Amino acid sequence: MAEKEKQEALLSENNYRLLDEIRRQQTADKTKLSEASGFSWPTVSRLCEELRNRNYLAKDDLSLLPTVGYMLGIAVGTREIKVSLVDFAFQPVPRKRLRELGLGSLLDRDLLSARKEPKEAEEDYICLNSSQDLEKLAETLNNVLLAFLQTARASEDTSNPALPLVGIGIAFPGAVDTQKKQICACPNIPCLNEKNLDSLLCADVRTLLESLDVRVELCHNAEAGFLHEKEQLFHATDPVRRSLAESQNILCVYHGTGIGLSGCMAGRLLRGNNGFFGEIGHILSPDFSLQRLKSECTDQAQAAAIPEDKIPLSGCRCPFCQKTCLESLIRARVFESENLEVFKQKTDRERLHTFAQNEWNFKLLKQYIGFMVGTIINLFNPEVLILTGRLYDCVPEIWNSMNILKSGNSLSYSGSRCTIIPGSKRDNSVAVGAAISAYYHKYSYRTEEINWAKH
């Protein structure tokens, strides 16, 4: 930064909350900002002047200056580790710019570079293989952190830093204690169970973090996905989606290898005790099976065409919760997967694109989604429910039945008031959300929970 934050105290949280509204509303009109933020017009005027004096806003038109700082977001998944460098406008930096910053060594060995025609001007994240082996996973994580921290360190020594890194966010699946910075339980990457952040970081990374005064924030991947989706609504070109941005009761399902839930109620981010919230994948579910479809079918010829279940109910128990939970039944009944590796193969994006052609298994998938959607709506009564993840991105036929699934599984007075929408379909949404989480914890919400209510 022009004036390093570690040498000069941060502005008040209200300054940064107004900066958030400038970003969301994409305007410097003080009357509009007053209406959006809840601050009085004189307060808005004073906060804007302070932000301009600290080079967060342009001198002439008070527009937000995106390059005043950057946050690094890392999403650790069972298949891949995705990395995004995000500016103050909450926009991920293109790969072409990352190469200009000297991060070519990471770019050249990631999964996107293996494409026949990589489009670096369009792509805006780095994608690396994840692992079930703790040593390999930690090595990948440290290589990413070292590359960015060393670039930030070299940049800091110049009069006009090209990479003023202000925070790092890392999103993990499973139960994440954000206060203790610990992954308490990670069913789909068991090697991370009960691992503290410090135990994953090498000495060189810890030294650089300290010297640069950069904090690392941990969050659940569903929470990171929600933070991204919530902020994206403010920038939606579709007027319907944009109108939902101001909603104070929004929930978001992130359906990757596991199924997580996050969101806000009355404008406040839902965290739960110790940050554990939204393990919707581990609720007990009815056993929707091919045998059940067969028994409920009144057409004998059609019933005879329904195949047998490949996995018995005894093989549908979740290895983590030891129950026939929603997550385990979808894996076993819908995708006929005996274990995690088989499930990952069968839910590869290319294979999902044609999944709806499998008539009976697709029918089961819709039954499970209907049960999940109905349970969420009946319990929480949200205004908006966002469904994100590869299933909703790669099996578009799901959306043809969504209103029927909602009305058939939820109470009429709550279901009729809930709008269900797909996510933004960005491959790096969780990584960007992790970066946004790091920003919020450093700037706008240093002393209280994240919220979108007017101040």
Secondary structure, 3 states (H helix, E strand, C coil): CCCCCCCCCCCCHHHHHHHHHHHHHCCCCHHHHHHHHCCCHHHHHHHHHHHHHCCCECCCCCCECHHHCEEEEEEECCCEEEEEEEECCCCECCHHHHHHCCCHHHHHCCCHHHCCCCCCCCCCCEEEECCCCHHHHHHHHHHHHHHHHHHHHHHHCCCCCCCCEEEEEEEECCEEECCCCEEEECCCCHHHCCEEHHHHCCHHHHHHHHHHCCCEEEEEHHHHHHHHHHHHHCCCCCHHHHHCCCCCCEEEEEECCCEEEEEEECCEECCCHHHCCCCHHHCECCCCCHHHHHHHCCCHHHHHHCCCCCCCHHHHCCCCCCCCEHHHHHHHHHCCCCCHHHHHHHCCHHHHCCHHHCHHHHHHHHHHHHHHHHHHHHHHCCCEEEEECHHHHHCHHHHHHHHHHHHHHCCHHHHCCCEEEECCCCCCHHHHHHHHHHHHHHCCCCCCCCECCCC
